[in-house]
Amino acid sequence: MTPLPTNEASAWLRQHLTGMPAGAHVLDVAAGYGRNTRWLAAQGFRVEAVDIDATACIGLSKLANVEALCADLESDPWPYGVHLFDAVVVCRYLHRPLFPSLLSSIKPGGLLIYETFMRGQELLGRPQNPDFLLEPDELRQVVTPGFEVLAFEQGLFKQQSPAMMQRICARKQAG
């Protein structure tokens, strides 16, 4: 696998959002400085980017097609209420209590694209805290029932530096 430059959007995200129409409304959770947000906006998606870092949010709010929100997703209530998105994207972030809000924020037929570290990463580097590491098959279990798993991968990935990752792309079923 080719190393991923730090400023380039997630390859998993790019692979699984290619068929979504321009203008789709996408939520980028824990967007940081926006490597994924920037790519999404450049593809013509309407992007909601949320992060705790106010400086990052200010920078993202200047981009076309982007609404940035500074929020503490771990302490404050879910800021999107009952708003529904065509896709929810989460890369390299894990706060398990958010799973119900993330899943309920996806429209029927919409996508969850999630990738983050899993158990085993503590042997390779950060994060090392088990609170931030998925258990084997955890993402697949989180989306059952109610979602169709379109793609799932887990294990050691040789990126910029080796990492134990888990990735899922799942479509929310109607009803």
N, C-alpha and C positions, 0 to 999 in steps of 0.2 A: 504494500500500500504506500502511496506517495505521501510524504509528510504534508501536513496541513499548515499553511502560513497562519500566524495568529490573527491576521486581519481579514482572513477569508471566511466566508460563511461556512457553516457546518456542511460537509459533503452529504450527510444523512438527510439534512433538511433540504438541500438542493435536489437530491435524488427524488424525494417523496412529495415535493410541492410542484413539480414540473407540470402536472396536469391541471392544476387549479387555475381557474380563469383570473385574468387581471381584474382588479377591482374587488377581489375577495377580501374580507375583513379578517385580519390575522392578529392574534394576541401573542406577543413575544414576552414571556415571563422571565424575570431576572435578566433583563436585556443587557445590562452593563453598558459598555461604551458602544454597543450596537453593531458588532460584526454581522449578526444575523438580521437585525432590523434594517440595516443599510441595504443588504442584498434583497430583502423582501420588498422594500420601498422601490428599489430600482426595477423590480419585476412588475411594478404597477399595482401591488397589493396595498390596501389601506391598512396601516399597521398601528396597533396600540402597543407601545413599549412601556413596560413597568419595571422599575428598579428602585432600590433603596437609596442609591447614590444620586444626590441632587445634582452634582456636577455633570454626571453622565446624562441625566434626564434633560438638563438645559441644552446640552449639545445635540441630543436626538430631537428635541422639539423644534429645532431649526431646519430639519429635513422635510422635504416635500413628502406628502402622503403619510406622515408620521404624527401621531399624538403621543406625547410622552407623559407619564405620570410617575411622580416620586411617591412611593408608598412602602411601608414596612409590612410585607406580606406575612411575616411571622408573628407580628404582634397586633396589627390592626385588622379590622374586619375586611373581608374580600371586597375590594373597591369597585367591582363590576356588577354587583347585584345580580339581576336576572338577565343581563345583557348576554347575547349569544354571538359566537364567532364562527366563521367558516373553518378556522383552524386555530389551534392553540399549540404553541411551540415552546418547549423548555429544553435548554441545553446547559449541561453542567451545573445543575442546581437541583437540590432535593430538600423539600420540607414536606414530609408525609401528610401532615394535617391539611395541606392544600389539595390533595387528590380529589376529594368530593367537589370542591369548587371548580377545579380545572375541568373535570369531566362534565359537570352540569353546565359549563359555559360554552360547550360545543353544540352547534346546531345539528339536528339529525342529518346525516350524510356528511358531516364535517369531520375533520381529521385532528387527531392528537399525534404530534410528532415530538417524541421525548427521547433524550439521550443524556445519560449521566454516569457517574462512576458507580462501580459495584464492589462488593466484597472481594478482596484480593488486591485492591488498589493500595491498601495500607502498606503492602510490602514493596511497592514501587515508588511511593511518594505521597503527595497530598491529593485529596483529603485522607486522613487516617481515622477520624472519628466515625464510628459505626453509624451514628445518626445521619451521616452524609453519604453512606454507601448502601446501595440496593442489595438485597439478598438475591440469590439466583432465581430467575423467572419472576421476580416481584412485579415488574411492569406488566407482564402478561396477566398476572393474577389481578392487578388493580383494574384492568379494563374489562374483566369478566364479571358479570354478564353486561350486555348492552353495547359492546363494540366488536367489530370484526377485525381481527389482527391481519393486517396486510403484509407486514414485514416485521421480523424480530431477530435481533442478534445480541449475543452476549459473549464476553470472554476478553482475551487479550488482543488489543489492537495496537499495531505499530504505527503510530502517528508521529508527531514531532518527538515525543518521547513515549515509550510504551505505556499503555494505560488499560486497566480493566474497566470495560464499559458495558452498558446495557442500553439497547436502542429499540424503540418500537414506533411503528406507524400503524395507527388503528382508526377505523372509520366508525363513527357513531351510527347505530342502527336507528331506524325510524321507530317512534312509539316507545 
